[in-house]
Amino acid sequence: MALQGNRVVLSGIGGDEVMGGVPTPAPELENLLARAHFGALAHQLKVWALEKRKPWFHLFWETARGFFPPVLVGVPKYMRPAPWLQSRFVKRHRAALTGYPSRTTLFGPLPSFQGNVSTLDALRRQLARTALPFEPPFEKRYPYLDRDLLEFMFAIPREQLVRPTQRRSLMRRALVGIVPNEILDRKTKGFVVRSPMVAISSDWAHFAEMTQNMLSGSLGIVEPKGISEALHKVRRGEQVPINTLRRTLFLESWLKDLRELGIIDLDTTFKADLRWQASIQG
């Protein structure tokens, strides 16, 4: 970028969420349930059950639970706080850590539109906490979050976006003859997940040392033992919430940088946090 004088980077953030890259039938099934289209719902449950290789009533429950308050049915597994976070920290910040879950309403906008608005709010929060780029400085732009595109994608039927055998269905069909078939027919983006796993394994000594005296642990945020177990799972190729793990490691590095630069005194901060916890516990 510096050599070529580039000042703008196009980001793919929002692509999966907007274009139907998340292979879930839930929004479509919720729409059918909310509009009482029971015949179409039964048919789509059968089709998706064969594709997902799970009983249709499991899919029906995953669809119906969105209409119940989270306090009654809990939050889905993928939205739960990371297991290496300390229980007190999770208790204080549960709403934020679970993505501010809300109930889908039967009346009013279609459930898929309600989900789209909720996803857009989550993307706003994600972009709001992203640091500005430097060395070299550049501007990030987000084509998938263009207002006109969002209005169009949120207005068309959900079944145009995700089909039982095809993610990003509308996008793939629109790009036939423009994008090579090898890219259009690609099933997954597994390299996105594998890349950080390889990075952790290749620099294992650094990450193992990081878990020995974790500042985020002394501040009551994470359990160092839990982080160590997660890193060992990554090294063995087991599945872990890799994005959350990366954010936790980034937080630890950031705290250490702040301490080394003398910007904050973490010892004083830790003592203040202990006094605050003691006060709220009476």
KOLTITI-76396 format. One record per residue (C-alpha): x, y, z; residue in one letter. Coordinates in steps of 0.25 Angstrom, whole numbers, plus 5000, padded with zeros to 4 digits. Layout:
// residues N
XYZA/...
// end
This chain:
// residues 282
500050005000M/501150105004A/501950074991L/500750094982Q/500150204989G/498850134992N/497950215001R/496650135001V/496349985005V/495049915001L/494549835013S/493749705012G/493149725025I/491649705025G/491649615012G/491249485019D/490149555027E/489549635016V/489749545004M/489349415011G/490649355014G/490249295027V/489549165023P/488349165033T/486949155029P/486449215042A/486049355036P/485249285025E/484549185034L/484249295044E/483549375033N/482649255029L/482349235043L/481949375046A/481049385034R/480449255037A/480849185024H/480849055030F/480848975017G/482149045012A/482749035026L/482548885026A/483148865013H/484348955016Q/484648885029L/484748755021K/485648805011V/486548875021W/486548755030A/487148675019L/488148775016E/488548795030K/488448645034R/487648675046K/486248645051P/485148745046W/484648765060F/486048815064H/486048915053L/484548955057F/485048985071W/486249065066E/485249145058T/484149155069A/485149195081R/485349325075G/483949375078F/484149345093F/484949435103P/486349395104P/486149385119V/485249265117L/486049195106V/487449245108G/488349285097V/488849195086P/490149135088K/490949215078Y/490549345086M/490949295100R/492149365107P/493449295105A/493749185115P/495049255119W/494449385125L/494249395140Q/492849375145S/492749505152R/493149585139F/492149505131V/491049535141K/491349685141R/491449695126H/490549575121R/489649665112A/490849715104A/491549585104L/490349515098T/490149615087G/488949685094Y/487949575091P/486549615088S/485249545085R/484649535071T/483249585070T/482149515063L/481449645058F/482049765051G/483249745041P/483649615036L/484549535046P/485649535035S/485549685035F/485649695050Q/486849605049G/487549685039N/487349815047V/487949745059S/489149695051T/489349835045L/489349885060D/490449785063A/491249825051L/491149965056R/491749935069R/492849855063Q/493249965054L/493150065065A/494249995073R/495149975062T/496450055063A/496750155052L/497850095042P/499250155042F/500650125036E/500250155026P/498950225028P/497750185019F/496250195018E/495350075019K/494050065011R/492949965013Y/492249924999P/491349825006Y/490849935016L/490450025005D/489050085008R/488450054995D/488949914995L/488449885009L/487049945005E/486949844993F/487549725000M/486549745012F/485349755003A/485449634995I/484949494999P/485949425008R/485949295000E/486649374989Q/487849384998L/488049255004V/487649124998R/487848975004P/489048954995T/489549094992Q/490049205001R/489949344995R/489049294985S/488649424978L/490049474978M/490549344971R/489449344961R/489649494957A/491149464955L/491049354946V/491949384934G/492649494941I/493449424953V/494149284950P/493349164953N/494449114963E/494049234972I/492549234970L/492549084973D/493449094985R/492649024997K/493349095009T/494349195014K/495049105023G/496449175021F/495849285029V/495749205041V/497049115039R/497949235037S/497849285052P/497949145056M/499249125048V/499849255054A/499549215068I/500249075066S/501449135059S/501749235070D/501349145081W/502449195091A/501949335091H/500549295094F/500949195104A/501749305111E/500649405110M/499749315119T/500749305130Q/500449445136N/499249505130M/498849645133L/497449625129S/497449505139G/497849595151S/496749695147L/495649595148G/495349575133I/495949445129V/496349305135E/497749285130P/497549135132K/496349145123G/497149225112I/498349115113S/497349005111E/496749075099A/498149095093L/498448955094H/497148915087K/497549005076V/498848945075R/498248805074R/497248855063G/496048845072E/494948945070Q/494849075079V/494249205077P/495449255070I/495049405068N/494749425083T/496049355086L/496749455077R/496049575083R/496449525097T/497949515093L/497849645087F/497249705100L/498449645108E/499449705098S/498849835099W/498849845114L/500249805114K/500649915104D/499850015113L/500649975125R/501949975118E/501650115113L/501250165127G/499950215122I/499150135133I/499550075146D/498949945146L/499249915160D/498450035165T/497349995155T/497249855161F/497149915175K/496050005171A/495349895164D/495449805177L/494849925185R/493749935175W/493449785175Q/493449785190A/492449905191S/491449845181I/491449715189Q/491049795202G/
// end
